[in-house]
Amino acid sequence: MKKNLSFIEEIVPLYFPMDNWEIVPGPSGENNTTIFILTNNEQYVLRIYETHQDENKVNYEHAVLLALKERPLSFSIPVPMRTKDGQTIVKTESGLLAGLFRFVDGMNPALEDLDQIYSFGNVTGQLTAELAEVSINQLPVYKPYYDMDSTHPRCSLDQIKDFSLTPPGDFVELTQELLIIYKQLVSFQDRVPFLKRLPHQLVHGDLNASNILSGGDEKISAILDFEFVTHDLRVMEVAVSVSDFIDDEEDETIIFKKITAFLTGYGSRIQLTEGEIHALPLLIQLRSLDVFIHFLGRYWDGVDSIDTVKRYIRKAAQRVSWILIHQDKFIKFCEK
C-alpha cells in the first residue's frame, strides 16, 4: 500500500478538491490496484491501471461504461467519475493512469449454487444484448482473442512456441504441459478463418467470479472491470465464463450441471448460432491459452512471480486436455 500513497494524494483532490477523504479497507484486483476511498459518507473505488499506460484503452473502457449507464440494465456497473476539469482519467507524475468509480456493493460469488450460476448466465446474456446496441465513436484498442500475436506486447507467437518447445531451466518441470499448449497453439491457427466468419460485437471479455458481484439473494447484482472490453466474437463471452467451471478435481457430472445452468440462463436472453456452439470448445481452449500468455508476459515484464505463471501453465494444459476429451459431449449439452 505504501508505494501507492504518494499518487493517491496526488489524484483524489482532482475529484474532490474541497472535501476530506480517507482510505478504507477493501480487496485489490489481480491485474490492477484498487483502493477504496471514503468522502462525504460516500464510498468510491480508485483504480490504478498497472497492466498498461495506454490512455486510448482506458478512454474506450470509460466510453463503453458511460454508454451502458444509459441502457436499461437489471444489474449495476462501475460508473466513471469526472474530475473538476471534466475528465474521467487522471495521469500521475510517474505516468500511471487512474480512474475513480462509484463503489458497487456486493460479494464475489462462489458460483457453486446452480441457481446462482443460472443468474450469472442470465446477466451475461443481458449484457451481450445491451452491448450489441452500444455505439462508441472510437476504435477499440484490444484485438479479438483469436489475434494471439496481440495478447501481450512481449509475447509473439514465435516466442511462445520457442518457450513451449524449449522451456528455460526454471520451467523444465512443466515440459509436458507446455507441449500440450504448443500443439494447441499450432492447431488453433488453422481455425482462425472459420472464427472470423462468426458474429462479432462488443464483449466484456473477462467475465468470471472475480469480476461479478452477488447481492443478499445470491443473484448476480453487478458486473465489474470492463478493462478488456472490445469488438470480438459474441460467443467468446460465453467461452470465457464457462471455462472456469472446468476443473479436473471436480466431478464431470457437476461440471456439466454448472455449464448447463449457465447456458440455460444465457439462452433465456441470447440464441447462439450453430457455428457459435460448435466453436465453443475451441474458444474455451483459446481463453486458457490467452490467460497463460498474458501472465507469461507479465512475468517477463517483472510484474508477476514465476509461481503465478507456472499456475496458469498448469491450468491451461489441464483445460485444453479436458476439452479435447469431452468436446463432443460438450457440444451436445450446448445444443440442448
Residue, then its C-alpha position, 0 to 999 in steps of 0.5 A: m500500500k505504501k508505494n501507492l500513497s504518494f499518487i493517491e494524494e496526488i489524484v483524489p483532490l482532482y475529484f474532490p478538491m474541497d472535501n476530506w477523504e480517507i482510505v478504507p479497507g477493501p480487496s485489490g484486483e489481480n491485474n490492477t490496484t484498487i483502493f477504496i476511498l471514503t468522502n462525504n459518507e460516500q464510498y468510491v473505488l480508485r483504480i490504478y491501471e498497472t497492466h498498461q499506460d495506454e490512455n486510448k484503452v482506458n478512454y474506450e473502457h470509460a466510453v463503453l461504461l458511460a454508454l451502458k449507464e444509459r441502457p436499461l440494465s437489471f444489474s449495476i456497473p462501475v460508473p466513471m467519475r469526472t474530475k473538476d476539469g471534466q475528465t474521467i482519467v487522471k495521469t500521475e507524475s510517474g505516468l500511471l493512469a487512474g480512474l475513480f468509480r462509484f463503489v458497487d456493493g456486493m460479494n464475489p460469488a462462489l458460483e457453486d449454487l446452480d441457481q446462482i450460476y443460472s443468474f450469472g448466465n442470465v446477466t451475461g446474456q443481458l449484457t451481450a444484448e445491451l452491448a450489441e446496441v452500444s455505439i462508441n465513436q472510437l476504435p477499440v484498442y484490444k484485438p479479438y482473442y483469436d489475434m494471439d500475436s496481440t495478447h501481450p506486447r512481449c509475447s509473439l507467437d514465435q516466442i511462445k512456441d520457442f518457450s513451449l518447445t524449449p522451456p528455460g531451466d526454471f520451467v523444465e518441470l512443466t515440459q509436458e504441459l507446455l507441449i500440450i499448449y504448443k500443439q494447441l497453439v499450432s492447431f488453433q491457427d488453422r481455425v482462425p478463418f472459420l472464427k472470423r466468419l462468426p458474429h462479432q460485437l462488443v464483449h466484456g471479455d473477462l467475465n468470471a467470479s472475480n469480476i461479478l458481484s452477488g447481492g443478499d439473494e445470491k443473484i448476480s447484482a453487478i458486473l465489474d472491470f470492463e478493462f478488456v472490453t472490445h469488438d470480438l466474437r459474441v460467443m467468446e463471452v460465453a467461452v470465457s465464463v464457462s471455462d472456469f467451471i472446468d476443473d479436473e478435481e471436480d466431478e464431470t457430472i457437476i461440471f456439466k450441471k454448472i455449464t448447463a445452468f449457465l447456458t440455460g440462463y444465457g439462452s433465456r436472453i441470447q440464441l447462439t448460432e450453430g457455428e457459435i456452439h460448435a466453436l465453443p470448445l475451441l474458444i474455451q481452449l483459446r481463453s486458457l491459452d490467452v490467460f497463460i500468455h498474458f501472465l507469461g508476459r507479465y512475468w517477463d515484464g517483472v510484474d508477476s512471480i514465476d509461481t503465478v505463471k507456472r499456475y496458469i501453465r498448469k491450468a491451461a494444459q489441464r483445460v485444453s486436455w479436458i476439452l479435447i476429451h469431452q468436446d463432443k459431449f460438450i457440444k451436445f449439452c450446448e445444443k440442448 
